Amino acid sequence: MQIDPNMDMTSLSTSLCQEKVQSEVQVKLLKETMELAKEISSKLLEAMGIGQHIDTVA
């Protein structure tokens, strides 16, 4: 993030808050996507008759 030297503290604080929330949302979406991929992979392996469950290190 680039900080505008003319930005007041309220704007800067709001901007930093928005950036933090965006990061948290991205992490949450990534975790949900990984869970879905793990679930789909597990179901696919089961359907293929392998029957193994994939565990990932969190």
Stockholm file with secondary structure:
# STOCKHOLM 1.0

chainA/1-58         MQIDPNMDMTSLSTSLCQEKVQSEVQVKLLKETMELAKEISSKLLEAMGIGQHIDTVA
#=GR chainA/1-58 SS CCCCTTCCHHHHHHHHHHHHHHHHHHHHHHHHHHHHHHHHHHHHHHHTTCCCCCCCCC
#=GC SS_cons        CCCCTTCCHHHHHHHHHHHHHHHHHHHHHHHHHHHHHHHHHHHHHHHTTCCCCCCCCC
//
